[in-house]
C-alpha cells in the first residue's frame, strides 16, 4: 500500500463512522481523512509503532485470564480515532443523564417503597429472582438518593445511523482509564490534528470524579479522605484502580488496610496510627465487601463496612445493591422506568428485546435462535452469549435447553448491523465493528464524559469488541463543527 485511498475503502453495507461512501469522508472526519491520505506506508507504520512504544512506556496493560493463568498484555490500540459531531453528542449526553437519573430513582424505590412494583409497571417476579437485589440494603438512604454514582452505558449504532443503548453497567464499570490513556497516546501520535481546537477534551474526568466522590462525604469540609478499594494486583482492572488513584491523588487500599472501629466509622491503617475514611470508591463486588454481612470467607473486604455505611458514617460508590438495575432483563424495562419516574419519553432508544420469561417472547426466541443474540441476565464481558447467526446447530440446541430450564435468566435481541470504523490492519485500512462506552457520574448533579471508550473488534467480521476476547480500542473524538 502506498497511501490510504478512501476510494478503495468499502464498509460493505454497514454504517461507517468516518466514511459515508467510497472516497467521501463525513464532514466531521474530513481533516483526519485528508491527513491519513497524505501519509505513505512508511509514515503510517511509524505512527503505529509510535503508539505501541508509547503504550509500553506508559505501562498501559490489561489482564487476560486464560486456562488458569493470568497474563498482562499491552493495551491493544488502533491509531485511527472514531469521530462523532458535537451536535449529535449533545443529544446523547442529555439521553444518558435522563437514563441514569431514572435508574437511580428506580434503585432507590426498590430498596424503599417499591411503588413501581405495586403500580404494576415492573413485574414482582423479575425482582424476586434478581441475583443482584440485596435485602441487606432495604431501608438505607444514600446521599442525594444516588446509588449508581459511576455508570458505563454501552452504545451501538445500527445500519440506519441510530445510536442505541445496548446495556447499562451499574456495579463496578471499568474502562475509563483506557479512554483517558487513548487520548494521551493519540496526542503523541497525531499532535497536529489537535491544533484546530475542535476536538473536545476528556482529561477533566478525574477532577469531575473527585468532586462527585467528595460530594458524598458524611463530614462537611473541603478535604474529605477518599480512598479506592481494590481487590489487589491480580484483578483484571488493577491498572485502572492504580491509575485513577494516582490521578486523583487519593490512596489505593486493599481490605486489610481498612478497619471499622467501635464507633462504626471506617479508618485507614497508617504507620503513625489510624485516619478516618469518608468516601470509598470500591472496585470490589458486593458479595466480597463485608464478610460480616455477605461472603464470610472474603479476604477482599472490610468487616463491619456495611454497618458503617448503614449508619451514614462512610459513603460507598457505587452503593451496594446498585446492581439490581444492572440486569439485562431489567434493561428491557428502562423505557417504562423513565416514563414512570420522570414522565418523559426516552431520549435514547433501547435495542428491541425479547424476554424469555414471557411465553410469547420465549416461543419467538426458540423459533428464531439462528437470527438472534441471546444473553444471560447477569454475565458481563461478552461471556455466556449466543450470537445466533454465527453459532452451530449444536450451540443453538444447547441454548434452547438453557432457556427452557431457566427462562427468567435469558433475553434476546436482533443481531444488529453494528457500525464500522476504519482500522489499520497490517498495512491496510479496513472496516471493523465498534461500540462506545461513555461514563456518567451522579452525585449532586450528573455529568457525562465527552465521548467515551470506543472498543473495536479487531478480528475481521467479528462483533465481539471486549479486550478479553480479542478486541481493542480507539480514541473517540467529539468534534465541534460550528463555523464549518
KOLTIBA-222857 format. One line per 3 residues: number of its first residue (from 1); their letters; for each residue x, y, z of C-alpha. Coordinates in Angstrom, 2 decimals. Example, Ala and Ser with C-alpha at 12.3 -4.5 7.8 and 13.67 -1.06 7.14 Angstrom:
2
1) AS) 12.30:-4.50:7.80  13.67:-1.06:7.14
END
This chain:
484
1) XXX) 0.00:0.00:0.00  1.46:3.37:-0.96  -1.09:5.73:0.59
4) XXX) -4.56:5.42:2.06  -7.03:5.60:-0.82  -10.50:6.15:0.59
7) XXX) -11.99:5.27:-2.82  -10.97:1.67:-2.11  -12.37:1.62:1.43
10) XXX) -15.63:-0.39:1.47  -17.74:-0.88:4.60  -19.87:-3.47:2.76
13) XXX) -23.31:-2.13:3.57  -22.61:-1.16:7.17  -22.90:2.38:8.52
16) XXX) -19.34:3.66:8.79  -18.36:6.23:11.41  -15.91:8.12:9.16
19) XXX) -16.70:7.31:5.51  -20.25:7.80:4.17  -19.45:6.45:0.68
22) XXX) -16.27:5.37:-1.15  -13.96:8.38:-1.25  -16.40:10.55:0.73
25) XXX) -15.50:11.22:4.39  -18.21:12.53:6.70  -17.91:16.27:7.28
28) XXX) -16.57:15.87:10.83  -13.91:13.40:9.58  -12.63:15.45:6.62
31) XXX) -9.48:16.75:8.32  -8.49:13.34:9.71  -9.12:11.51:6.43
34) XXX) -7.11:14.07:4.45  -4.25:13.78:6.93  -4.20:9.98:6.72
37) XXX) -4.43:10.04:2.89  -1.24:12.11:2.77  0.77:9.52:4.71
40) XXX) 2.70:6.89:2.79  3.05:3.31:4.04  6.30:4.05:5.88
43) XXX) 4.84:7.07:7.71  1.69:5.15:8.64  3.81:2.32:10.04
46) XXX) 5.86:4.85:12.02  2.68:6.26:13.55  1.57:2.77:14.55
49) XXX) 4.97:1.98:16.06  4.97:5.29:17.95  1.63:4.33:19.53
52) XXX) 2.93:0.89:20.52  6.08:2.38:22.05  4.02:4.98:23.97
55) XXX) 1.75:2.25:25.36  4.79:0.25:26.53  6.49:3.30:28.07
58) XXX) 3.29:4.35:29.83  2.76:0.80:31.09  -0.81:0.55:29.80
61) XXX) -1.85:-3.07:30.29  -4.87:-5.27:30.83  -5.08:-8.76:32.25
64) XXX) -6.39:-11.80:30.39  -7.43:-14.92:32.28  -6.72:-18.00:30.19
67) XXX) -6.54:-21.65:31.20  -5.96:-20.77:34.82  -3.19:-18.28:34.04
70) XXX) -3.18:-14.51:34.33  -1.38:-12.72:31.52  -0.66:-9.00:31.41
73) XXX) -0.80:-7.70:27.88  -0.11:-4.34:26.28  -3.35:-2.49:25.63
76) XXX) -4.49:-3.20:22.02  -4.93:0.18:20.36  -5.77:1.43:16.87
79) XXX) -4.39:4.83:15.85  -7.42:5.83:13.72  -9.90:7.63:16.02
82) XXX) -13.66:7.32:15.87  -15.39:10.70:15.36  -18.83:11.97:16.44
85) XXX) -20.05:15.53:15.80  -20.69:17.62:18.93  -24.27:18.38:17.82
88) XXX) -25.11:14.66:17.95  -23.20:14.14:21.19  -25.18:16.86:23.00
91) XXX) -28.37:14.85:22.39  -26.62:11.67:23.54  -25.37:13.44:26.69
94) XXX) -28.94:14.50:27.56  -30.25:10.98:26.94  -27.63:9.37:29.19
97) XXX) -28.34:11.81:32.02  -32.05:11.11:31.72  -31.45:7.36:31.75
100) XXX) -29.17:7.27:34.78  -31.39:9.66:36.75  -34.35:7.33:36.22
103) XXX) -32.29:4.23:37.06  -31.14:5.78:40.35  -34.76:6.62:41.23
106) XXX) -35.69:3.02:40.35  -32.98:1.53:42.58  -33.92:3.83:45.47
109) XXX) -37.59:2.88:45.09  -36.80:-0.86:45.12  -35.00:-0.51:48.46
112) XXX) -37.82:1.56:49.96  -41.49:1.60:48.94  -41.34:-0.43:45.70
115) XXX) -44.04:1.76:44.21  -43.13:0.75:40.66  -43.88:-2.88:41.57
118) XXX) -47.11:-2.04:43.39  -48.26:0.03:40.42  -47.74:-2.93:38.09
121) XXX) -45.08:-1.30:35.94  -42.23:-3.61:36.95  -43.04:-7.33:37.47
124) XXX) -42.67:-8.61:41.02  -41.32:-11.92:39.70  -38.40:-10.18:37.98
127) XXX) -37.44:-8.54:41.28  -37.98:-11.77:43.22  -35.49:-13.61:41.02
130) XXX) -32.90:-10.82:40.81  -29.46:-12.11:41.80  -28.26:-8.56:42.48
133) XXX) -31.05:-7.36:44.78  -29.54:-7.08:48.25  -32.08:-7.44:51.10
136) XXX) -29.33:-6.05:53.39  -29.79:-2.66:51.68  -33.53:-2.31:52.26
139) XXX) -34.36:0.94:54.05  -30.93:2.52:53.56  -30.88:6.09:52.30
142) XXX) -27.91:7.28:50.25  -26.54:10.84:49.75  -28.57:12.64:47.06
145) XXX) -30.61:9.38:46.75  -27.96:8.17:44.28  -26.90:4.51:44.20
148) XXX) -25.04:4.20:40.89  -22.52:7.04:41.10  -20.41:5.76:38.20
151) XXX) -22.22:4.19:35.26  -20.82:2.96:31.96  -23.56:2.59:29.35
154) XXX) -22.71:0.73:26.15  -23.92:2.38:22.94  -24.08:0.83:19.47
157) XXX) -25.01:2.35:16.14  -27.21:0.37:13.77  -27.34:0.49:9.99
160) XXX) -29.68:3.49:9.88  -27.27:5.60:11.96  -29.33:5.42:15.16
163) XXX) -27.38:5.16:18.43  -28.96:2.58:20.74  -28.22:1.81:24.39
166) XXX) -27.14:-1.83:24.46  -26.71:-2.17:28.23  -26.07:-0.24:31.45
169) XXX) -23.16:-1.17:33.72  -24.00:-0.03:37.24  -21.98:-2.28:39.55
172) XXX) -18.26:-1.61:39.10  -17.93:-0.40:35.49  -14.39:-0.31:34.13
175) XXX) -12.61:1.13:31.12  -12.43:4.85:31.82  -8.65:4.82:32.35
178) XXX) -8.25:3.42:28.84  -10.43:6.22:27.47  -8.06:8.74:29.08
181) XXX) -4.89:6.92:28.04  -6.16:6.51:24.46  -6.31:10.30:24.26
184) XXX) -2.78:10.65:25.69  -1.41:8.21:23.12  -3.29:9.83:20.23
187) XXX) -1.97:13.28:21.14  1.55:11.86:20.84  0.86:10.17:17.51
190) XXX) -1.36:12.78:15.80  -0.43:16.06:17.55  -1.08:18.31:14.53
193) XXX) -4.76:17.38:14.41  -5.41:18.78:17.90  -4.25:22.27:16.86
196) XXX) -7.66:23.24:15.44  -9.22:23.20:18.90  -12.30:21.43:17.54
199) XXX) -11.64:18.12:19.35  -13.36:18.29:22.75  -11.20:17.40:25.78
202) XXX) -11.70:14.36:28.03  -8.98:14.99:30.62  -11.33:16.60:33.16
205) XXX) -12.81:13.20:34.08  -10.66:12.58:37.16  -11.35:16.04:38.62
208) XXX) -15.09:15.51:38.00  -14.83:12.07:39.64  -13.06:13.52:42.66
211) XXX) -15.65:16.29:43.07  -18.51:13.81:42.78  -16.97:11.50:45.40
214) XXX) -16.25:14.45:47.69  -19.91:15.49:47.49  -20.84:12.18:49.16
217) XXX) -18.75:12.77:52.30  -20.61:12.43:55.60  -18.34:15.12:57.12
220) XXX) -18.75:18.56:55.53  -15.45:20.13:54.62  -13.08:20.91:51.81
223) XXX) -10.77:17.93:52.22  -12.60:14.61:52.68  -10.48:11.47:52.93
226) XXX) -11.29:9.44:49.80  -9.83:6.01:49.03  -10.16:3.49:46.20
229) XXX) -10.73:-0.05:47.44  -9.19:-2.61:45.07  -9.24:-6.42:45.21
232) XXX) -5.49:-6.25:44.53  -2.91:-6.71:41.82  -4.45:-9.89:40.44
235) XXX) -7.69:-8.15:39.44  -8.04:-7.60:35.67  -8.81:-3.89:36.21
238) XXX) -5.97:-3.23:38.70  -4.21:-0.96:36.20  -7.29:1.26:36.22
241) XXX) -7.57:1.29:40.02  -3.98:2.45:40.45  -4.26:4.93:37.56
244) XXX) -7.36:6.65:38.99  -5.88:6.77:42.50  -2.73:8.45:41.17
247) XXX) -4.67:10.90:39.01  -6.97:11.94:41.88  -4.21:11.97:44.49
250) XXX) -6.02:9.52:46.77  -4.92:6.33:48.50  -5.32:2.96:46.79
253) XXX) -6.18:0.46:49.53  -6.98:-3.21:49.95  -9.33:-4.71:52.52
256) XXX) -6.69:-5.29:55.24  -5.69:-1.59:55.04  -9.06:-0.57:56.49
259) XXX) -10.75:-1.27:59.80  -14.15:-0.38:61.27  -13.81:0.99:64.80
262) XXX) -16.08:0.62:67.83  -17.68:3.91:66.76  -18.78:2.30:63.46
265) XXX) -16.51:4.59:61.46  -14.02:3.37:58.87  -10.31:4.00:59.42
268) XXX) -7.23:3.55:57.26  -4.21:1.97:58.93  -1.16:4.23:58.66
271) XXX) 2.33:3.92:60.15  1.53:6.62:62.71  -1.97:5.40:63.58
274) XXX) -5.49:5.42:62.18  -7.02:8.01:59.87  -10.77:8.22:59.30
277) XXX) -12.07:7.48:55.79  -15.06:9.44:54.46  -15.65:8.02:50.98
280) XXX) -14.74:4.65:49.48  -14.77:4.23:45.70  -14.99:0.49:45.82
283) XXX) -13.92:-1.74:42.95  -14.84:-4.90:44.86  -18.10:-6.74:44.12
286) XXX) -20.94:-6.61:46.65  -20.52:-10.19:47.85  -16.94:-9.61:48.95
289) XXX) -17.05:-6.16:50.59  -18.02:-7.22:54.12  -17.60:-10.78:55.47
292) XXX) -19.88:-9.85:58.38  -22.84:-9.48:56.00  -22.02:-11.20:52.72
295) XXX) -19.46:-13.92:51.92  -17.94:-14.85:55.32  -14.78:-16.18:53.67
298) XXX) -13.97:-12.97:51.80  -10.48:-11.59:52.35  -11.10:-8.65:49.99
301) XXX) -13.48:-6.58:52.05  -13.73:-4.93:55.46  -15.59:-6.48:58.38
304) XXX) -18.29:-4.09:59.58  -18.23:-1.92:56.43  -21.97:-2.32:55.81
307) XXX) -22.66:-1.32:59.41  -20.65:1.88:58.99  -22.38:2.62:55.67
310) XXX) -25.87:1.94:57.02  -25.23:4.43:59.85  -24.10:7.08:57.38
313) XXX) -20.52:7.22:58.67  -18.95:6.43:55.32  -20.07:6.77:51.70
316) XXX) -19.70:3.91:49.24  -19.60:4.40:45.48  -21.16:2.58:43.84
319) XXX) -23.59:1.75:46.61  -24.04:-1.94:47.42  -27.20:-3.18:45.75
322) XXX) -26.95:-0.84:42.75  -26.51:-3.92:40.58  -30.23:-4.67:40.86
325) XXX) -30.59:-2.41:37.81  -27.53:-3.95:36.10  -29.50:-6.85:34.72
328) XXX) -30.18:-7.48:31.05  -33.81:-8.34:31.83  -34.29:-5.12:33.83
331) XXX) -32.76:-3.34:30.81  -35.85:-4.15:28.75  -37.99:-2.16:31.21
334) XXX) -35.85:1.00:31.20  -38.10:2.92:28.75  -41.05:2.28:31.10
337) XXX) -38.86:3.18:34.10  -38.00:6.56:32.51  -41.64:7.26:31.73
340) XXX) -42.76:6.20:35.24  -40.32:8.28:37.28  -39.70:11.26:35.01
343) XXX) -42.88:11.45:32.96  -40.73:11.65:29.81  -40.13:9.61:26.71
346) XXX) -36.62:8.11:26.44  -34.22:10.32:24.51  -32.08:7.29:23.64
349) XXX) -33.74:4.10:22.36  -33.23:0.58:23.65  -32.42:-2.25:21.28
352) XXX) -35.68:-4.23:20.76  -35.64:-7.08:23.28  -37.44:-10.36:23.91
355) XXX) -37.75:-11.65:27.47  -37.78:-15.43:27.65  -39.77:-15.32:30.90
358) XXX) -42.81:-14.32:28.82  -44.31:-17.23:26.88  -44.88:-15.39:23.58
361) XXX) -41.36:-13.96:23.62  -39.88:-17.34:24.53  -41.66:-19.08:21.65
364) XXX) -40.36:-16.48:19.23  -36.79:-16.73:20.56  -36.73:-20.53:20.41
367) XXX) -38.05:-20.45:16.84  -35.50:-17.84:15.72  -32.25:-18.70:17.51
370) XXX) -30.42:-18.55:14.17  -31.27:-14.84:13.85  -30.92:-13.55:17.42
373) XXX) -28.30:-12.71:20.04  -29.19:-14.43:23.33  -27.78:-13.09:26.59
376) XXX) -27.88:-14.32:30.19  -29.24:-11.71:32.60  -26.11:-11.09:34.66
379) XXX) -23.00:-12.03:32.71  -20.57:-9.33:31.56  -17.54:-9.04:29.30
382) XXX) -19.31:-10.73:26.39  -19.34:-14.11:28.16  -22.20:-16.62:28.05
385) XXX) -23.79:-15.19:24.90  -25.11:-16.91:21.82  -24.65:-15.00:18.56
388) XXX) -27.22:-16.99:16.62  -26.16:-16.36:13.00  -22.57:-17.36:13.83
391) XXX) -23.43:-20.35:16.05  -23.54:-24.03:15.15  -26.72:-26.12:15.34
394) XXX) -25.26:-27.84:18.41  -24.65:-24.49:20.17  -28.17:-23.29:19.36
397) XXX) -29.66:-26.56:20.66  -27.71:-26.15:23.90  -29.04:-22.62:24.37
400) XXX) -32.59:-23.77:23.70  -32.26:-26.14:26.67  -30.76:-23.43:28.87
403) XXX) -33.64:-21.08:28.05  -36.28:-23.74:28.78  -34.60:-24.60:32.09
406) XXX) -34.35:-21.00:33.35  -36.35:-18.58:31.16  -36.01:-15.63:33.61
409) XXX) -32.27:-15.70:33.07  -32.34:-15.12:29.30  -33.25:-12.34:26.92
412) XXX) -32.69:-11.97:23.20  -32.19:-9.19:20.70  -31.96:-8.97:16.92
415) XXX) -28.43:-9.20:15.55  -27.58:-5.57:14.93  -25.56:-4.47:11.95
418) XXX) -23.03:-2.69:14.16  -21.38:0.35:12.62  -17.80:0.12:11.45
421) XXX) -14.85:2.46:11.64  -11.62:2.49:9.58  -8.95:0.48:11.40
424) XXX) -5.30:-0.04:10.49  -4.96:-3.80:9.98  -1.41:-4.66:8.99
427) XXX) -0.74:-2.20:6.18  -4.35:-1.83:5.06  -7.22:0.35:6.26
430) XXX) -10.18:-1.95:6.84  -13.65:-1.56:8.43  -14.05:-3.08:11.88
433) XXX) -17.14:-3.10:14.11  -17.20:-0.73:17.09  -19.23:0.16:20.16
436) XXX) -18.89:3.01:22.65  -18.89:3.19:26.46  -19.39:6.71:27.82
439) XXX) -19.26:7.21:31.60  -21.89:9.05:33.62  -21.13:10.45:37.08
442) XXX) -24.00:11.09:39.50  -23.75:12.98:42.79  -25.22:16.38:43.49
445) XXX) -25.56:16.62:39.69  -24.99:14.44:36.63  -22.02:14.69:34.29
448) XXX) -21.13:12.72:31.14  -17.74:12.18:29.51  -17.28:13.94:26.18
451) XXX) -17.21:10.73:24.20  -16.08:7.54:25.87  -14.20:4.31:25.31
454) XXX) -14.62:3.11:21.73  -13.98:-0.61:21.59  -13.22:-2.27:18.27
457) XXX) -13.50:-5.89:17.12  -10.04:-6.41:15.64  -10.96:-9.76:14.10
460) XXX) -12.47:-9.38:10.63  -16.26:-9.81:10.69  -16.39:-10.24:14.47
463) XXX) -18.97:-8.40:16.58  -17.11:-9.09:19.88  -15.32:-5.94:20.99
466) XXX) -14.25:-6.97:24.51  -10.49:-6.78:25.06  -10.65:-10.06:27.00
469) XXX) -11.85:-11.72:23.78  -9.54:-10.17:21.21  -10.95:-6.67:20.90
472) XXX) -9.05:-3.39:21.02  -9.90:0.28:21.32  -9.65:3.71:19.67
475) XXX) -9.66:7.30:20.80  -13.09:8.92:20.49  -13.24:12.45:19.15
478) XXX) -16.25:14.67:19.74  -15.72:17.36:17.12  -17.30:20.83:17.19
481) XXX) -18.34:21.61:13.60  -19.70:25.08:14.40  -18.49:27.57:11.82
484) X) -17.65:24.91:9.21
END
